[in-house]
Structures are given as structure tokens and as C-alpha cells.
Amino acid sequence: MTYICLLMLLLFSCDNNSMPEEVFPDGQIVIVYDNDVHCAVDGYAKLVALRNQQEQIADYVTTVSCGDFANGGVVGASSKGELIVDIMNEVGYDVVTLGNHEFDYGIEQMFNLTDKLSANVVSSNLKNCQTDDYVFPAYHIVNYGNVDVAYLGFTTTSTGTSVMFEDGNGNQLYTLMRDEFYQNAQSVIDEARAEGADYVIALTHLGDLEQDGGHPNSVGLINNTNGIDAVIDGHEHSIIEERFVLNKDGKSVLLTSSGSYFQYVGMVSINTNGTVESMLVDLTSGTVPTDANTQQFVDNVKEEVDMAGQRVVGHSEVFLTVYDEEGNYVANKQEVNIGNFCADAYRSYTGADIAVINAGGIRAEINIGDVTFNDVLAMHPYSNEIVTATITGQQLADALEFSVSSLPDGESAFLQVSGMKFEVDASIPSPVVFDVENDIYSHVGNGERRVSNLQIIDSETGDYSPVDLGCTYTLASIDYLLIELGCSGILRYTEPDDKYWTTDVEAITYYIDRLGGVIGLDYEGSDDRIIINL
């Protein structure tokens, strides 16, 4: 469906969610929304152009965001989200709720971003544990002629177990109210209704799918409450043009979500007969216009970022590379010094026992000489987050078997490691069993294993000792591997913590600083962490 179809949407409506006649809007209300933009900044100019079109057609137009705007790309990472907020202020958002990635740079920076943001920030489940007050207004009511619409905001509770919600003594400062999420949501809905809201729109960053750990999602929010007319969702990057979910009273409630990275912009319409509808506009279709003024502002920001990216974060005495001496790409089949460096950085930042990074997660090299912020971003362009997990010695041994199962051929799932060393006999047929139907790693069969002599380092003495298959270890890696189960689920049997430490870029810059600003000769070559016999 293209944006032109909204013209038809404004003329025709269906019988979903009919409201009493006395609260029908006296004019069409269009809510232009985004979610999970993740620094895809060129989409903002198209959003503005679409909104401008709707202002020529509809009686009322509002612009909202469901979070995850501050991180996910160079513009966010280089400014800790501040340049993204500058763009959003230029666009002119009306109401915004927070995604988990708005907390990536720490709670203090989150407050700096929200203070700078000109939009109304709403959060219906972020509370101060000391005062029991909401950190931000739980809702914001907008008047549209003869009706009032309340905008609520909900952030995934998986954010709330991070250390950033605690003080230095382990006392919890903030809560996202996981244990009382639905009861609290109903209270906020009732309060907004009591204040005079004729319609309630929930801006959520929950995701519509069931989550590991049982965190509340958007479908659960609808199922366990009444009084919500529409849920505009984010977090899972789901593409939901228009879906109706039953609330606890059996009434259909609209659920919609626009994917991610500005592939789509969503539009929710509250019609003059009280119905609520939605549609998605494909920004990649080639038919969507661009607002010239907004695009110029974005281009200026990108130039500023490029200049800021030249900031020197350290110096390297060695060439960190994914290639061998003959110029062949080998990071996907053997140990490389840049893999050791990255994995060491994750382990250093988190204090984990061991760390890994898949070969495909390293996208550029580090040359001898000054290392700039842009160099680090080129190496880790995806702004993955560093997370930790609990893994048994047996699970580690199994994951490493999968890591080397494709040898002598290369595979992006090949793991570069820190805090361990092992040997591989690639002449042995791999015992790894795959779930072909789902294209994921299943288990290690009973055949002879390729990996042997697996040892774990003692962080205090630096000595290695054989892995205890029955013991548990803390593992640091990126969320792509531990949370999203990337690389065919190579680490799917670990138990991830509900904790996001920082971005991979921040971990690298931290590690360089910890090294005294110099990547030294210790990283000149292989460290014999992975010895492969073909």
C-alpha cells in the first residue's frame, strides 16, 4: 500500500472500535509514527514530506515515535544520541516514548537527551524507586477539536535489570515495573480516561512476540487491559500494517508497527465515525517525496559527524587485520590478531571469564598509526551491544565444535576468542548436527570431536587450566550472538543476562584507553589461542 492510499483511508472507514457518537472526532486525526529508526537519518526528510501532505488533507496531524532512535548508527554513536535529537527537534515530534537503546549511553545521558528533546516524553512504566513517582509523565493528552486523545508510553522491562538502574551500592534506583506491569498499565489508562481522554493510544516499545524471560509484550498489554484504542509498537522490528487483538473485555484493539530503519512510516487514522485504522508507507518504493529543508539539515549533521569521527581515540603499533600474509581473508577460518583484540576488549569491559566475537562481526581493519573514532565505527558498524551470559564448560565446548565445523572452508560463525585456548583437528569429520528445517545448529552428535585441549585462563594469575565441563563461566559477546541467536544459533544454549553493558564501539574505545591509548606489540601476530591442524 502506498502513501497515496491514505487519501482513500481518509474518505472511507470500517466498523472497528466504534465509539459513542458524542465522542466522535469532529475532524480526521492522523498520527504519523516511526519506531526503531536506529539512526537511519535519511528517512526523516521523507517522514516530514508525508506529514506535510497529510496536513493538507486531514484536520489534525500528530507526529510520534516509539523509541530506539538514539543508537544504531554512526550519527548516534558519535554524539551519544545528541545529534539524533537535534534532527528530531528539526522534524518536530509531538510525543515520544523511550526504547531500550535510549539507555545505551547510561541513565545520565538518557536524561540529557530527553531534556534536549522538544517533544513530550511519556513513560507509563518507568518509576523512581525512592519516591514511587513516574520519571516522566505517564501520559500526554492532546486536544483535537471536540475530543481529547491520551498518549501513553511503555518501554520493554528487559531494559530494567541493567546496572544503570542501580547506584554504586547495588540499590535499585529505577524500575520498569515488570512484576506489576499490566496492573500498572490499567491504572494509567483509567487515570487518563478519568482526566477526560476520549481515546487512548499506547506508544509501546515492547514487541509483539513472546520474549525469553517472559517480559510483557504488546499483545499481552492489550489482552490484560481495557480502554486502549490502538497500540503503536516497536522493539521487535515487526512489520504490522493493521492487526486487531482482543482486550480483556473481548473488544478488538488495533496493533501496528512499522518495522525498522525507516523502511516504512506508519499512519494511524481516527476517523469521524470513531473507527481507528492504520497503514504503512513504504519509503523504499521510490514514490515517496523528500522534504528539501529537512534533508539539508540532515546532510549538515552528517558532515559534522564525519568531522567529529576524525577524533583520535588512540594509536596502534600493529596492523590489526582479517587477512593472512598472502592477503587472503582468513578471519572466518583461523585466529587473527584483530579478533583477539576485539574479544579481549569485551572481556576487559565486562570482567567476564571468556569472550567471543564471530568473524562476520569484524568489518574493517585497524592500520598502524593514529586510530580515529571512525576507524572503530568502520570495524564495528552495527552498534551491537555487549552482553554477558552464563555458559557451562560443556556448552562452550559444543559451541566451539560448531564454530569449527565448516573447516577447512570459512564460515562467518567462526569464533575469535579471549580467555581460552584450544586445538582443532579439522581432518576429523564434524560431529555437529544441524536442524536443516530451521537452518540452525542443533547439537553435537556422538562422533569424535574436532576440538581438544580446551583451556580457560585464570584472570588473576594468567595461567591456563583445562575447562571443567560441569562448571559455569561468564561469557561476554554481542547481542547478535547471545540474544538474537545469530550465526545459526551458535550460542543458543547459553543463559543471557538481562543486562546490556554498552555498545561494541564503546567497549573498544574503553579498552584502548585502558591500554594507555596504545595498541601494542602484544597484538602483532597470532597468540596461539586457536591451533588448527588440517
C-alpha positions in Angstrom: 0.0 0.0 0.0 1.5 3.4 -1.0 1.1 6.7 0.8 -1.4 7.8 -1.9 -3.8 5.2 -0.4 -4.1 7.3 2.7 -6.3 9.6 0.6 -8.8 6.8 0.4 -8.3 6.0 4.1 -9.4 9.5 4.9 -12.6 9.1 2.9 -13.6 5.6 3.9 -13.7 3.7 7.2 -14.9 0.5 8.6 -16.8 -0.6 11.8 -13.9 -1.5 14.1 -13.8 0.1 17.5 -16.9 2.3 17.1 -17.2 4.8 19.9 -20.3 6.5 21.3 -21.5 9.3 19.0 -20.8 12.0 21.5 -17.1 11.4 21.3 -16.7 11.0 17.6 -14.0 13.4 16.3 -15.2 16.5 14.5 -12.4 16.0 12.0 -9.9 13.4 10.8 -7.0 12.7 13.1 -3.8 11.2 11.5 -0.9 10.0 13.7 2.3 9.7 11.7 4.7 7.4 13.6 8.0 5.7 13.5 9.7 3.0 15.6 13.2 1.5 15.7 14.8 4.1 13.4 18.2 3.3 14.7 19.9 6.3 13.2 18.7 5.8 9.7 18.7 9.6 9.4 17.8 10.0 5.7 14.3 8.7 6.4 13.4 11.8 8.4 13.1 14.0 5.4 10.6 11.6 3.9 8.6 11.4 7.1 8.3 15.2 7.0 7.2 15.2 3.4 4.5 12.6 4.2 3.3 14.6 7.2 3.2 17.8 5.2 0.9 16.0 2.7 -1.4 14.8 5.4 -1.6 18.4 6.9 -3.1 19.4 3.5 -5.8 16.6 3.8 -6.5 15.8 7.4 -8.0 18.1 10.0 -5.4 17.1 12.7 -1.9 15.6 12.3 0.4 14.5 15.1 3.9 13.0 14.9 5.1 10.4 17.4 8.0 7.9 17.9 8.0 4.6 19.7 11.7 4.7 20.6 15.1 3.3 19.6 16.2 6.4 17.8 19.4 7.3 19.7 21.6 4.4 18.7 22.3 2.0 15.9 24.5 4.1 13.6 27.4 6.5 13.3 25.3 9.6 13.9 24.1 8.3 17.3 27.3 6.6 18.4 29.5 9.6 17.6 27.3 12.0 19.7 25.8 9.7 22.2 22.4 10.3 20.6 22.5 14.1 20.8 22.7 14.8 17.0 19.7 12.4 16.5 17.8 14.6 19.0 18.8 17.7 17.0 17.3 16.1 13.9 14.1 15.1 15.7 13.7 18.6 17.0 14.1 19.9 13.5 11.4 17.4 12.4 9.1 18.5 15.2 7.9 15.4 17.1 4.9 15.9 19.3 5.1 12.8 21.6 7.9 10.3 22.1 8.4 7.2 24.3 11.7 5.5 25.1 13.2 2.4 23.7 15.8 0.3 25.4 18.5 1.8 23.2 17.8 5.3 24.6 19.6 4.0 27.7 22.7 2.7 25.9 24.8 5.6 26.9 23.8 5.5 30.6 21.0 6.9 32.6 22.6 10.3 32.9 22.9 10.7 29.2 19.3 9.4 28.7 18.2 12.4 30.8 20.4 14.7 28.8 18.7 13.5 25.6 15.2 13.8 27.0 15.9 17.3 28.4 17.1 18.3 25.0 14.2 16.8 23.1 11.4 19.3 22.4 8.7 16.6 22.2 6.6 15.4 25.1 8.3 12.3 26.5 5.9 9.9 28.1 6.7 6.7 30.1 3.9 4.9 31.8 6.1 2.3 33.5 9.4 4.0 34.4 9.4 4.9 38.1 11.8 6.2 40.7 12.2 3.5 43.3 12.9 6.1 46.0 9.8 8.3 45.5 7.5 5.9 43.6 6.9 8.7 41.1 6.9 8.3 37.4 10.2 9.6 36.0 8.3 11.2 33.0 4.6 12.0 32.7 2.8 8.7 32.3 0.7 10.1 29.5 0.1 13.3 27.5 -3.3 14.4 26.4 -3.7 16.3 23.1 -6.9 18.2 22.2 -8.3 17.7 18.7 -11.4 20.0 18.5 -14.1 18.2 20.4 -12.1 15.2 21.6 -9.1 14.5 23.7 -6.6 11.8 22.9 -4.2 10.4 25.6 -0.8 9.1 24.5 0.8 6.6 26.9 4.3 5.2 26.7 5.7 1.8 27.7 9.3 0.5 27.5 10.3 -3.1 27.5 11.1 -4.4 31.0 14.1 -6.2 29.7 15.9 -2.9 29.9 15.3 -2.6 33.6 17.7 -5.1 35.0 20.7 -3.3 33.7 23.3 -2.0 36.2 22.5 1.6 35.0 19.3 1.3 37.2 21.4 0.8 40.3 23.7 3.0 42.4 27.2 2.1 43.4 25.9 0.1 46.4 23.6 -2.2 44.4 20.4 -0.2 45.4 17.8 -0.1 42.6 17.1 3.5 41.6 14.6 2.9 38.8 12.1 0.2 37.9 10.1 -0.6 34.7 7.6 -2.4 36.9 7.9 -5.9 35.3 6.1 -7.6 38.2 3.1 -5.3 38.1 3.3 -4.2 34.5 -0.3 -4.9 33.4 -1.9 -3.7 36.7 0.0 -0.5 36.4 -0.9 -0.1 32.8 -4.6 -0.4 33.6 -4.2 2.2 36.4 -2.6 4.7 33.9 -5.3 4.0 31.3 -8.1 4.6 33.9 -6.4 7.8 35.1 -6.2 9.1 31.6 -9.8 8.3 30.9 -10.8 9.9 34.2 -9.0 13.0 33.2 -11.2 13.2 30.1 -9.4 11.2 27.4 -11.9 10.1 24.7 -9.3 7.9 23.0 -6.2 6.2 24.4 -3.2 5.5 22.1 -0.4 3.4 23.6 3.1 4.1 22.2 5.0 1.0 23.1 8.5 -0.4 22.8 7.6 -3.9 23.8 7.4 -6.1 20.7 4.6 -8.3 19.8 6.4 -11.6 20.2 6.9 -13.8 23.3 10.3 -12.9 24.8 12.8 -15.0 26.7 12.4 -14.3 30.3 8.7 -13.7 30.0 8.8 -9.9 29.6 5.5 -8.2 28.9 4.8 -7.6 25.2 2.3 -5.5 23.3 -0.2 -8.4 22.7 -0.1 -9.1 26.4 -0.8 -5.4 27.1 -3.9 -5.5 25.0 -5.0 -8.9 26.4 -4.7 -7.8 30.0 -6.3 -4.3 29.9 -9.3 -2.4 28.6 -9.6 1.2 27.5 -6.8 1.3 24.9 -8.0 2.1 21.3 -4.7 1.4 19.5 -1.2 0.2 20.2 1.7 1.6 18.1 4.6 -0.8 18.8 8.3 -1.1 18.4 11.3 -3.2 19.7 10.9 -6.5 17.7 11.2 -4.6 14.3 7.9 -6.3 13.3 6.1 -5.1 10.2 2.4 -5.0 11.2 0.2 -2.8 8.9 -3.0 -3.5 10.7 -3.8 -6.2 13.2 -6.7 -6.4 15.7 -6.2 -8.1 19.1 -8.9 -8.7 21.7 -8.6 -6.9 25.0 -9.7 -8.4 28.3 -13.3 -7.4 27.5 -13.3 -9.1 24.1 -13.0 -5.8 22.2 -10.8 -5.5 19.1 -7.8 -3.2 19.6 -5.6 -2.0 16.7 -1.9 -3.1 16.8 0.5 -1.7 14.3 4.3 -1.4 13.9 6.5 -0.1 11.1 9.5 -2.4 11.1 12.8 -0.6 11.5 15.4 1.7 9.9 12.7 3.8 8.2 11.8 1.1 5.7 8.2 2.2 6.5 6.5 5.1 8.1 3.2 4.2 9.9 0.0 6.2 9.9 -2.9 5.7 12.3 -6.2 7.4 11.5 -9.0 8.1 14.0 -12.0 8.7 11.7 -15.0 10.9 12.2 -17.2 7.9 12.9 -14.9 6.7 15.7 -13.1 4.0 13.9 -9.4 3.5 14.2 -7.3 2.3 11.2 -3.7 2.1 10.2 -1.4 1.7 7.2 2.3 1.6 6.3 4.1 3.7 3.8 7.0 2.1 2.0 9.8 4.6 2.0 11.9 2.4 -0.4 9.2 2.4 -3.1 10.7 5.4 -5.0 7.4 7.2 -4.9 7.8 8.9 -1.6 8.9 12.6 -1.7 11.7 14.2 0.3 11.4 17.4 2.2 14.4 19.5 1.0 14.8 21.6 4.1 14.9 18.6 6.4 17.3 16.7 4.1 19.6 19.7 4.1 19.6 19.7 7.9 20.4 16.0 8.0 23.2 16.4 5.4 24.7 19.1 7.6 24.6 16.8 10.6 26.3 14.0 8.6 29.1 16.4 7.7 29.5 17.3 11.3 29.6 13.6 12.2 32.3 12.9 9.6 34.4 15.7 11.1 33.8 14.5 14.7 34.7 11.0 13.6 38.2 12.1 12.9 38.7 12.4 16.7 41.8 10.3 17.7 41.0 7.6 20.3 44.4 6.0 20.4 47.4 4.8 18.5 48.2 1.3 17.1 51.7 0.0 16.8 50.5 -3.0 14.8 48.3 -3.7 11.8 45.1 -5.4 13.1 43.8 -7.4 10.2 41.5 -10.1 9.0 44.0 -11.3 6.3 47.0 -13.6 6.3 50.4 -12.6 4.9 49.3 -13.6 1.4 46.4 -11.2 1.5 43.7 -14.0 1.9 40.7 -13.3 4.1 41.1 -15.8 6.9 39.2 -14.4 9.9 36.4 -17.0 9.2 38.8 -20.0 9.5 41.6 -19.2 11.8 42.7 -16.9 14.7 43.5 -13.3 13.7 45.0 -10.5 15.8 42.0 -8.2 15.3 39.7 -10.9 16.6 41.9 -11.3 19.7 41.8 -7.6 20.2 38.0 -7.3 19.9 37.3 -10.3 22.1 39.8 -9.0 24.7 38.0 -5.7 24.7 34.7 -7.3 25.5 36.2 -9.4 28.3 38.1 -6.4 29.7 34.9 -4.2 29.8 32.7 -6.8 31.4 35.1 -8.7 33.6 33.8 -11.9 32.1 35.8 -15.1 32.2 35.8 -15.5 28.5 34.7 -13.6 25.4 34.0 -14.4 21.7 33.2 -12.5 18.5 32.1 -14.1 15.2 34.3 -13.4 12.2 31.4 -11.7 10.4 31.2 -9.1 13.2 34.5 -7.6 12.2 34.0 -5.4 9.1 37.3 -3.4 8.8 40.9 -3.4 9.8 43.0 -1.1 12.1 46.1 0.4 10.5 49.3 1.3 12.1 49.2 4.9 13.4 46.5 7.0 14.9 43.2 5.3 15.5 40.1 7.5 15.0 36.6 7.1 16.2 35.6 6.5 12.5 38.1 3.6 12.4 36.4 1.9 15.3 33.0 2.5 13.8 34.1 1.0 10.5 35.3 -2.1 12.3 32.0 -2.4 14.3 29.4 -0.5 12.1 26.3 -2.2 13.5 26.4 -0.8 17.0 25.8 -4.2 18.6 25.5 -4.3 22.3 27.9 -6.1 24.7 26.0 -8.6 26.8 27.1 -11.4 29.1 25.7 -14.9 29.6 26.3 -18.0 31.8 27.7 -20.9 29.9 28.8 -24.4 31.1 32.0 -25.9 30.1 30.1 -28.4 28.0 28.1 -25.8 26.2 31.3 -23.9 25.5 32.9 -27.0 24.0 29.8 -27.6 21.9 29.7 -24.1 20.6 33.3 -24.3 19.6 32.6 -27.5 17.7 30.0 -25.7 15.7 32.4 -22.7 15.2 35.0 -25.0 13.5 32.5 -27.4 11.8 33.0 -25.9 8.4 36.8 -26.1 8.3 38.7 -26.1 6.1 36.1 -23.9 4.5 35.4 -20.5 6.0 32.2 -19.5 7.8 31.2 -16.2 9.4 30.2 -18.1 12.5 33.9 -18.9 13.2 34.6 -17.6 16.7 37.6 -15.4 17.6 38.1 -15.9 21.4 39.5 -14.4 24.6 40.3 -16.0 27.9 40.7 -19.5 26.4 42.7 -21.6 24.0 42.2 -24.9 22.2 43.3 -27.2 19.4 41.3 -28.3 16.3 41.8 -31.4 14.2 40.0 -30.5 11.0 40.7 -33.9 9.5 38.0 -35.4 11.8 34.5 -35.3 10.3 32.5 -32.7 12.2 30.0 -34.3 14.6 27.8 -31.3 14.6 24.1 -31.9 13.8 22.1 -29.2 12.1 18.3 -28.5 12.3 18.0 -28.3 8.5 14.4 -27.2 8.5 15.1 -24.2 10.7 18.7 -23.7 9.4 20.1 -23.6 12.9 22.7 -25.5 14.9 21.0 -28.4 16.8 23.6 -30.3 18.8 26.8 -32.2 18.8 26.5 -35.9 17.9 28.3 -38.8 19.4 31.2 -38.9 16.9 34.8 -37.9 17.6 35.2 -34.2 18.3 37.4 -31.8 16.4 38.1 -29.5 19.4 40.5 -30.7 22.1 42.7 -29.4 24.9 40.2 -26.6 25.7 41.7 -24.5 28.5 40.4 -21.4 30.4 42.7 -18.6 31.7 42.8 -17.6 35.3 42.4 -13.8 35.1 44.4 -13.3 38.3 47.5 -15.5 37.6 47.3 -15.6 33.8 47.7 -19.4 33.9 45.6 -21.8 31.8 43.8 -24.9 33.1 41.6 -27.5 31.5 37.9 -26.5 31.1 35.6 -28.1 33.7 32.7 -29.3 31.6 30.4 -29.2 34.6 31.4 -25.7 35.7 29.8 -22.5 34.7 31.6 -19.5 33.2 30.6 -15.9 32.3 30.8 -15.2 28.6 30.9 -11.8 27.0 29.9 -11.2 23.4 27.5 -9.2 21.3 23.7 -9.3 21.5 23.6 -10.6 17.9 25.0 -13.9 19.1 23.7 -14.1 22.7 20.3 -12.5 22.4 19.3 -12.6 18.7 20.8 -16.0 18.2 22.7 -15.0 15.1 25.0 -17.2 13.2 22.6 -20.1 13.2 22.2 -20.0 17.0 25.8 -20.9 17.7 25.3 -19.8 21.4 21.6 -20.6 21.7 22.1 -22.8 24.8 23.6 -20.1 27.0 21.7 -18.2 29.6 22.0 -14.5 28.7 21.8 -11.9 31.5 19.1 -9.3 31.4 21.9 -6.7 31.1 23.3 -4.6 28.3 26.7 -3.3 29.2 27.5 -0.9 26.4 27.9 -0.8 22.6 30.7 -2.7 21.0 32.2 0.6 19.8 32.2 2.0 23.4 33.9 -1.2 24.6 36.6 -0.9 22.0 37.4 2.7 22.8 37.3 1.9 26.6 39.8 -0.9 26.0 42.2 1.3 24.0 42.1 3.8 26.8 42.8 1.1 29.4 45.8 0.1 27.3 47.2 3.5 27.8 45.9 4.7 24.4 48.3 2.3 22.6 47.5 -1.0 20.9 50.9 -2.5 21.4 53.1 -5.2 20.0 51.3 -7.9 22.1 48.9 -7.9 19.2 51.5 -8.1 16.4 50.6 -11.7 15.5 48.8 -14.8 16.5 48.6 -15.7 20.2 48.2 -19.4 19.6 44.7 -19.3 21.1 43.4 -21.5 18.3 45.8 -24.1 16.9 44.3 -25.8 13.8 45.6 -29.0 12.2 44.2 -29.6 8.7 
